Amino acid sequence: MKTMREETAAGRVLVSDGAWGSFLVAKGMQPGECPELWCVEHADDVRAIAAVYAEAGADIVMTNSFGGTRFKLSHFGLDGRVAELNRAAARLSRGAAGPDRHVMASMGPTGKLLMMGDVTEEELYDAFRAQAVALEEGGADAVTVETMSAVDEAGIAVRAVRENTGLEVVASFTFDRKTDAGWRTMMGVSPEQMAEEMLAAGAHILGANCSLGSAEMAGVVAALRAAAPDTPIIAHPNAGRPLQHPDGRIEYPETPEIMAANVPVLAAAGAGIIGGCCGTGPDHIRAIRAAVDALRG
């Protein structure tokens, strides 16, 4: 199978999948439960999420491994099960996706800050290395170092993957603030800085996920494209900015039709891979699939 960057270089726009966390909640995951533990204790439910996204038309299926480092798993007393849980996450998605789709494993931030002395670079590297090795052993062919806001942590994660596996590596940041100088992460990182440092660390693909809706994210994609004109760009927008109701409910306002209408905008801005983040589901991915197919029409 060709790599994602080989496919995008040939002019193909790939469709990625949507949100996983809300899907797990819908299947019964309770507050305070470890999502990654579901990969062994509720394997059929996790496999079903991957399967429904594949059936919806995703070329890329992700994994239930966002919090799979030992730092995150330690909150649940599971830091000794990193290899087991990440292998299981990748194995479930690979089984559901089959051999002709990409399995892009999720690696999220650890919650530790180097600048605050919470952790050393070596500790971060070892944690990301252990996770990435297990994800590859489970059948993933790519990994996304996602929802990042700090270049130091993300760079260490990217290097850990590149130096210890053969996985294709995506670096995806969350740009949640629009300033007079352009988009920034919560740590003040610009798309231009992110692109330069992640490519230097060894990332194959750059991207943005979460925080923004599909129309807003086009601006971030354009900035990444300008900074890295020869690098594939992935866009995983939310289904709009979340709205919180007085009763605590969270609503995402972008319907599948709205997101599909913004697919040509994202593609024109430079996105070669388009999927969804918070608030998106199989219906959003089906609509994105149809819109991407229409681009070739």
C-alpha positions in Angstrom: 0.0 0.0 0.0 1.2 3.5 -0.8 1.9 5.9 2.0 -0.4 8.8 2.6 2.1 11.3 1.3 2.5 9.2 -1.9 -1.2 9.2 -2.4 -1.6 13.0 -1.9 1.5 13.6 -4.1 -0.4 11.9 -6.9 -3.3 14.4 -6.4 -5.6 12.4 -4.4 -7.5 14.0 -1.5 -7.9 11.4 1.3 -10.7 11.2 3.8 -9.9 10.6 7.5 -12.4 9.6 10.2 -14.1 11.6 12.9 -14.4 11.8 16.7 -13.8 8.8 18.9 -14.4 10.1 22.5 -18.0 11.0 22.0 -18.6 7.7 20.3 -17.2 5.8 23.4 -19.5 7.8 25.6 -22.4 6.9 23.5 -21.5 3.3 23.9 -21.5 3.6 27.6 -18.1 4.9 28.8 -18.5 6.7 32.1 -16.8 9.8 33.5 -13.5 8.8 35.1 -13.0 5.6 33.0 -9.9 5.1 31.0 -10.7 5.2 27.2 -7.7 3.1 26.3 -8.7 0.3 28.7 -11.8 -0.2 26.5 -9.5 -1.6 23.9 -9.3 -4.8 26.0 -12.4 -4.7 28.2 -14.8 -3.5 25.5 -13.0 -4.6 22.3 -16.1 -5.2 20.2 -17.3 -1.7 20.9 -14.0 -0.1 19.9 -13.7 -2.3 16.8 -17.2 -1.2 15.9 -16.2 2.5 15.9 -13.4 1.9 13.5 -15.7 -0.3 11.3 -18.4 2.3 11.0 -15.9 5.0 10.0 -14.5 2.6 7.4 -18.0 1.9 6.1 -18.7 5.7 6.0 -15.9 6.0 3.4 -12.8 6.9 5.4 -9.5 6.1 3.7 -7.8 6.6 7.1 -9.0 5.0 10.4 -7.6 6.2 13.6 -7.1 4.4 17.0 -8.4 4.6 20.5 -4.9 5.5 21.9 -4.9 9.3 22.3 -4.0 9.0 26.0 -1.8 5.9 25.6 1.5 7.2 27.1 2.5 6.0 30.5 2.0 9.5 31.9 -1.7 9.5 31.0 -2.3 5.9 31.8 -0.7 6.4 35.3 -3.9 8.4 36.3 -5.7 5.1 36.1 -2.9 2.9 37.6 -2.3 1.5 34.1 1.2 2.8 33.4 2.5 -0.8 33.3 0.2 -1.7 30.4 1.3 0.7 27.8 2.4 -1.9 25.3 -0.7 -4.1 25.8 -3.2 -1.3 25.4 -1.6 0.4 22.4 -1.1 -2.9 20.6 -4.8 -3.6 21.2 -5.8 -0.2 19.9 -4.0 -0.6 16.7 -5.0 -4.2 16.2 -8.7 -3.4 16.6 -8.5 -0.6 14.0 -6.5 -2.6 11.6 -8.9 -5.5 11.8 -11.8 -3.2 11.1 -10.1 -1.1 8.4 -8.7 -4.1 6.5 -5.5 -4.0 4.4 -6.5 -1.3 2.0 -7.0 1.6 4.4 -4.5 3.4 6.5 -4.5 3.0 10.2 -3.2 6.3 11.6 -2.7 5.8 15.3 -3.4 8.7 17.7 -0.7 10.0 20.1 -1.9 12.9 22.3 0.0 15.2 24.7 1.1 13.9 28.0 -0.1 16.8 30.1 3.5 17.4 31.2 5.4 20.7 30.6 9.1 20.7 30.0 9.3 24.5 30.8 7.8 23.9 34.2 10.2 21.0 35.1 7.4 18.5 35.2 9.3 16.0 33.1 12.7 15.6 31.4 13.2 15.3 27.6 14.5 11.8 28.1 11.3 10.8 30.0 9.1 12.2 27.3 11.1 10.5 24.6 10.9 7.2 26.3 7.2 7.5 26.9 6.4 8.3 23.2 8.9 5.7 22.0 7.1 2.9 24.0 3.7 4.0 22.7 4.8 4.3 19.1 6.6 0.9 19.0 3.5 -0.8 20.4 1.2 0.9 17.9 3.4 -0.3 15.0 3.4 -3.8 16.5 -0.4 -3.7 16.6 -0.7 -2.9 12.9 -0.7 0.8 12.5 1.1 2.2 9.4 1.0 5.8 10.5 0.8 7.9 13.6 -0.5 11.4 14.3 1.1 13.3 17.1 -2.0 15.4 17.6 -3.7 18.1 19.5 -0.3 19.6 20.3 0.3 23.1 21.4 4.0 23.1 22.4 6.8 22.5 19.9 9.2 21.0 22.4 6.9 18.1 23.4 5.7 17.5 19.8 9.2 17.6 18.4 10.3 14.9 21.0 7.3 12.8 20.1 8.0 13.1 16.3 11.6 12.1 16.8 10.7 9.2 19.0 8.5 7.8 16.3 10.9 8.4 13.5 13.9 7.0 15.3 12.2 3.8 16.6 9.6 2.8 14.0 8.9 2.8 10.3 5.6 4.7 10.8 4.6 7.6 8.6 4.4 10.6 11.0 1.8 13.4 11.1 2.4 16.4 13.4 -1.0 18.1 14.1 -1.4 21.2 16.4 -4.4 22.9 17.8 -4.6 26.6 16.8 -7.3 28.1 19.0 -6.4 31.9 19.0 -6.6 34.4 16.2 -4.2 37.3 16.8 -3.3 40.4 14.8 -0.2 38.3 13.7 -2.3 35.2 12.7 -3.3 31.9 14.3 -1.6 30.7 17.5 -1.8 27.7 19.8 -2.4 28.2 23.5 1.4 28.2 23.9 1.8 31.0 21.4 3.1 28.8 18.5 2.3 30.0 15.0 1.7 27.7 12.0 5.0 28.9 10.5 7.0 28.0 13.6 5.2 24.7 13.9 5.9 23.8 10.3 9.6 24.7 10.6 10.2 22.8 13.8 8.1 19.7 13.0 9.7 19.2 9.6 13.1 19.6 11.3 12.1 16.9 13.8 11.2 14.6 10.9 7.4 14.9 10.4 6.2 13.7 7.0 2.8 15.5 7.2 1.6 18.6 9.0 -1.8 19.5 10.2 -4.3 21.1 12.5 -7.1 19.5 14.5 -9.7 20.5 17.1 -10.8 23.9 18.4 -11.9 25.4 15.1 -14.7 24.7 12.7 -14.2 23.8 9.1 -14.4 27.3 7.7 -12.0 28.8 10.2 -9.6 26.0 9.8 -9.1 26.8 6.2 -7.1 29.9 7.3 -4.7 27.7 9.4 -4.4 25.2 6.5 -3.4 28.1 4.1 -0.8 29.3 6.6 0.7 25.8 6.8 0.7 25.4 3.1 2.5 28.7 2.6 5.1 27.7 5.2 5.6 24.2 3.8 4.5 24.2 0.1 5.8 20.7 -0.6 4.4 18.9 2.5 1.0 17.2 2.7 -1.5 19.0 5.0 -4.2 17.3 7.1 -7.3 19.1 8.5 -9.4 17.7 11.3 -11.8 20.5 12.2 -14.4 20.3 14.9 -18.1 20.4 13.9 -17.9 24.1 14.7 -16.9 25.8 17.9 -18.7 24.1 20.9 -21.7 25.7 22.4 -22.4 25.0 26.1 -26.0 25.1 27.2 -27.1 26.1 30.7 -27.7 22.5 31.6 -24.1 21.6 30.8 -24.8 20.0 27.4 -22.2 20.6 24.7 -23.5 21.2 21.2 -21.5 21.4 18.0 -23.3 23.4 15.4 -21.9 22.3 12.1 -24.1 19.7 10.4 -22.6 17.2 7.9 -23.9 19.4 5.1 -22.1 22.4 6.5 -18.8 20.6 6.8 -19.2 19.1 3.3 -19.8 22.5 1.9 -16.4 23.6 3.3 -14.5 20.7 1.8 -13.7 22.6 -1.4 -12.5 25.5 0.7 -10.2 23.3 2.8 -8.9 21.6 -0.3 -8.3 24.9 -2.1 -6.4 26.1 1.0 -4.0 23.1 0.7 -5.5 20.2 2.6 -4.8 16.9 1.1 -6.4 14.9 3.9 -9.7 15.9 5.4 -11.5 14.4 8.4 -13.2 15.5 11.6 -12.5 16.0 15.3 -14.9 16.8 18.2 -18.6 16.8 17.4 -18.2 14.8 14.1 -19.5 11.3 13.5 -20.1 8.9 10.7 -22.7 11.1 9.0 -20.1 13.9 8.8 -17.6 11.5 7.3 -20.1 10.3 4.7 -20.8 13.9 3.7 -17.1 14.7 3.5 -16.5 11.5 1.4 -19.2 12.6 -1.0 -17.7 16.1 -1.2 -14.2 14.9 -1.8 -15.5 12.5 -4.5 -17.2 15.5 -6.1 -13.9 17.4 -6.3 -12.7 14.8 -8.8 -16.0 14.8 -10.7 
